[in-house]
Amino acid sequence: MNDVSRTTEPSYDVETDIQSNTQLQPQRAHLQLAIEGMSCQACASRIEKVLNKKPAIYEVSVNFAGETANVDYNPTTTTPEQITEWVDKTGFVANLQAADSLFAQTDEDTATRLPWRLIALWVCLLPFLVGMAGMLIGQGMAWMPPVWIQFILATIVQFGLALPFYKSAWASIKGGLANMDVLVVLGTVTIWAYSTYIWLTHGDSSMGRMLQDAANHGPEVYFEAGVMVIAFVRTGKYLEERTKKHSLNSIDLLLSLTPDQVEQQQPNGDFHNVSLQDVQVDDILRAKQGSRVATDGTVIDGSGWCVESHLTGESVPLKKEEGDELLAGALVENGSLLYRVRAKGSDTKLGDMVQALSDAQGSKAKLARLADKVTAIFVPVVVAISLLTFGLTWWLTGMVDTALMHAVSVLVIACPCALGLATPAAIMAGMGVAARHGVWFKDAQSLEAAGDIDTVVLDKTGTLTIGKPAIVEQMMVDKSIAINDVLQLVASVEVHASHPLATAVVNAAKERRLPLLGVTDISVIKGAGIQAKIAGLGIVKVGTAEFANLTLPKFMPKVWQIASTVAVSINDEALGAFALADDLKADTPQAITALQDAGLNVILMSGDKQSVVDHVAEQLGITAAYGRMSPRDKASQIAKLQTAGHKVAMAGDGVNDAPAMATADASFAMFEGTDVAQHSASARLMGESLMHIDAAQKIAYATVRNIKQNLFFAFIYNCLGIPLAAFGFLNPMIAAAAMALSSISVLMNALRLTTFKTAVELNNTVTTTEPDANKNSTIKA
């Protein structure tokens, strides 16, 4: 009779299976940590390696770009504090990060400040830059500072300002996985030691000769190379950190949607500005035109137009009046509202989104595993290549200084950072864009899977249609029986079901003010309907015509062919049936066209009768449509598509869509879908528009493509850079600059995703007018 409760397995079976499976699993808790001190992907790998050795840890994913660690652990055998201690012992600082901490206000953004060490580095580098400028314009070494000044500046940089590199390198070596800082330290210390040795041993070692050499700018040393390497690498890290925290991090943008100060109503009726942190649940706040709603709440007075695109992705303003719900972060485009606070901070829907986005950005995509494997052996391999370069160059040229510069260039040019940033940087940007469009991916793997699909399977009711069907026709076996009496029986049984068709029948009874009868012995019959016992009447069955023992006439009006049928019987004696129709969502045809234009195969699977499914498919231009599909049938059909080599996504909203959604490679739970559907889905669509599925697929595809571009660039950079350095085409200074630029270029490529726009944004320009009875918001396509 309909998508779920008539031709499907009982809804409680699915829920019971999920609950029983959960009970059989060991206790599992989730923890997110903010990690300080990571310098490259090898650092993240080291933390994962240490934590994965602990029996209490189930799974660890450390995001180098997001500087977070997602940890699943057994709460009965360890605590969050113990986990932070384990991380601290690896040489990093771990801080517990909860939703409340995400909403905490900070006085100053330290990520925007120029670090004093970086300033001091460039001050020490400046004399060397002046000297190198002199060489470029033909002044030779005239502008270069004396060797003894070079030595002092290089020593200050090497053993003072570069101290964080040493700490990170030593902690990395102790942890068993060498990071990028090991390469920097090895290269720059070698340059400093060699230059110092040459200076001290050049010609006559007497003090007089050394002073004379100093006056004449001394022997050929390379102090400037070490200083420039450290300065360039540190500058690259600063730019990388700034980009990650500001341009890539969508969480900061979401947090900025709530105001710091709000207008709170006092007991005497006056309004005073107070800090949002001082607001409590049930307080009354005012939101004026142009301001943002500070908390989730309920309108108690006034009216206005609000845009909730930050959560739903819909740019269309919604009319808000007394009794309507408000969401934190919504922009009041017109009007003035008084609202009572229902939830604040991390308890709001915005807070839920911030935490979900934070968890998702901190997860790791499958493509990242390749980079992890490479970085695990990267540094030892580079050191070996550097030593080989030194030996061969010295043997072939007989010049130790040339051999040394080539070897150091190899150490400096090698950059595991670009590999480490390639995947997480794109994931962070893609997740932020998806959230802006009202798509909440569960984790990086979900986004990656959605970007690889070629087939989309759609449920009908609540997915393609509005999900609010209405009775359009009825047929009684005995014309003498009152329609209201039959409707009362159906509603009394259907009130115990949750499907939209059942809700439609119950609402129809309420509209006619029909009292519901008491029922007992309620049960859902697989693939047929629902039945219950009513005192004085007997067993009432509501469901398919066959289930209710009703034979429909062969020649029925067309409406019965394209509508869902609800039949009813008492003690297997048929009473009649109701025809219920559900309209398509306004943008469903546009969304189906967009998916097909993207090259996706669109399939409709529904539990409704075949004639209804065929009618909907014909309206939408869908060639593959299957009716009377049980949850098991849907899951089996998706499995067959996967066996044939297809990557399948499933979109649905009902409890019984869960098996199919769990089977699919990617799945989308529609807005206001059941909890079970959202639990099974890899992404939640926060808007009612079906265009969100098209947006999710396109964003995911663009993100996966961006990841592949980043990985390709990172691999090519190292494959080309290391040989060029080994053969002497790159000196250490150029190598250091190139290494810094490699990480920045990966981040810049990931940033391109933040400008990504889908059809939802490109096709809708919103203009809001005054909120009165004669004026509405208008949308120009």
C-alpha positions, 0 to 999 in steps of 0.5 A: 500500500505504501513505501514502508508499513504495507509492503515492507518488513515491520519497522520495529524489526529494523529498530530491534536489530539495530538495538540488539547489535548495539548491545552486543558490541563492547562499550565504545566512547568517542573523544576529540583532542586538539593536538599542538606541535605537529609539524608534518604528517609523520607527527600525526602518524606517530601519534596514531602508532602510539595510541593504536598500541593501547588495548583500550583504543579501538580506532584513532584518526589524527588529522594533520591539517585540522590538528585534531585527533578522533579517538574511539576507546573503551570507557570502562578501561581508560579515561580521556585524561589517560589518553591525553597523557599518552599523547603528551608522552609522544612529544605533543600537547593534547587538549580535550575538545568538546562542543562547549570548548568550540563555542568558547570565546577568545580575547585574541586570535593568536594564529593571526599574530606574527610570531616573535621567532619568525620576526627575529629570524628575518632580522638575522637574515636581512644582512645576508639578503643585502649581501646576496643582492649585491652579488646579483648586481655585480658587487661580488661579496662586497655587501656580504657581512664579515665572516665573524658576523655571519658566524654570530648570526648563523649561531643565534639562528641555529641554536636559538631561534631554531630550537623548536625544530630541534625539540620536534626532531628529537621527539620524533626520533624518540617516537620511532618515526622521523619527521620533516624537522629531522631533515631540516635539522640535519641539513642546517646543522651540517651547513653550519658545522662545515662553514664553521670548520672551513672558517676556523681552519682556512689558511693560517689558523692564527688570530691575526690571519683570521681577522684579516680573512674577516676583513676581506670577507674570509673564505667561502662559507655557507652560513647564509644557506642555513639561515635562509633554510630555517627562515623559509621553512619557518615562514612556510609553516606560519603561512600554512598554519594561518591558512589552515586556521582561517581559510580552510576552517569553516567552524570559525565561520559558523561560530561567528554567526552567533552574536556576543551581545544580545538584548535580554528582557528584564522582569520590568519589561525593559531590554538590556544588552548582556553577554550571550554567555550569561543567557539562560534557558527560558530567558526572553531575547529580542532579534531585530532586523539585520541581527542574528538569532543567538540561540534556538528558541520559540517566537512568543511575539512579533513576526519577521523573515529569517534566513537559515541557510547556514543550516539548511543550505536554503537561501529562501527566507522563511516567515516566522510568527508566534509559536514558530521555532528559531535556530541559532545563527539565523539572520533576521532579514525583516521584522522584529522577534521576541523569542524564548530560549530553548537551547544555547551553545553546544545544545543548539542545532548549530552546536550540533552541526559544529561538533558534527563538522569538527568530527567529520573534518578530523576523520581520515579518507581512504586516499589518505592511507596512501600518503600515510604509508609513504610518509612512514618511510619517507625520511629514512629514504631521503636521508639515505639518498642524501648520503648516497648523493654526498658520496657519489658527488665527492667521488666524481668531483673531488670537491667536498663542499659541492658534495655537501651542498648537493646532499643538503639540498636533497634533505631540504627539498624533500617535503612530507608536508605536502603529502600530509596536507593533500587529503585533510586540507581538501577534506576540511574545505569540502566539508565546509562547502557541504555544510554551507549547502545543508549537507552534513557528511558523517566522516571523510570516508562518507564524502569520499564514497559520495564523490565516486558514485555512478548510480542514485537509488531514490525512495518515493514518499518523503524523498521525491514527494512532499510526504504529506499525502491526502485522501482523494477518493474512497470506495465502500463495499456496502454503500450504507456504511458511513464513510466516517465510521470506516475512516474512524476504524482506519485512523484508530489502527493507523495512529500506531504507525509512523509512515506519512500515509498513516499520518494522512489518514489520522489527520483526516480523522482529526479534521472531521473530529472523529474520536479514535477507538481503543485498540489492542494486540497491535502487530505489523504484518510483513509486506502487508499492513497493520492489524489490531483488535477493537473490543466489540468488533474483532480484528481490524486489518489496514493495508493492501487490498489483498491483506484486507481481503478486498477485490477492487473492481477492474475498471476503477477511475484513473486516480486509483491507478496513480494513488496509494491504496489503504484498504480495511476489513473487520474479521477478514470481511472487506469494508472499503478502501481510501485512495491517497495521493502525494504531490511531488516536491516543487524542485524534484523534476529539476533535481532529477534532471541535474543528477541525470545531466551529471551522468548518474543513473537514477533509479526509483524503488518504492514499496508502493504499487507499481502503477503509482511508481510508474506514474511518478517515474514517467513524470520525472523521466526515470526509466528504471522504476520498481514498485512493491519493494520491501526493505530486503528487496531494496537492499538486495537490488542495490547489492546486485548493482554493486556486484555489477560494478556500480557505486550506488547511493541511496536516499530515503527517509523512513525506518525501513529505508535503513537496510538499503542505506546501510548496503549502499556505498553512500546514503543520504537521509532526507530532512526530518527523516527518522532517527534510524534513517539518519543513523544509517546514512552517511550524510544528512540533508538539512533542507527539504529540497531534493537539490541537496542530493545533487549538491552533495554529489557534486561537492563530494566529486569536486573534493575527491578530484581535488585530493587526487590533484594534491596527491599528484602534485605532492608526489611529482614535486618530490619525484622531480625535486629530489633528483634535481637537488642531487644533481646540483640544479638546486642550492639549499636556499632555493630548495627551502623556498620550494619546500615551503611553496609546495605545502602552500600550493597544496593548501591553495589548491584546496582553497579553490573548493571554498569558492565552489557553487552548486545550482542551488546558489547559482539559480537562486537570488533572494529578495525579501519584502515587508512581512505583511499580508499582501507581500511575500518573498520573491525568488528570481531564477 
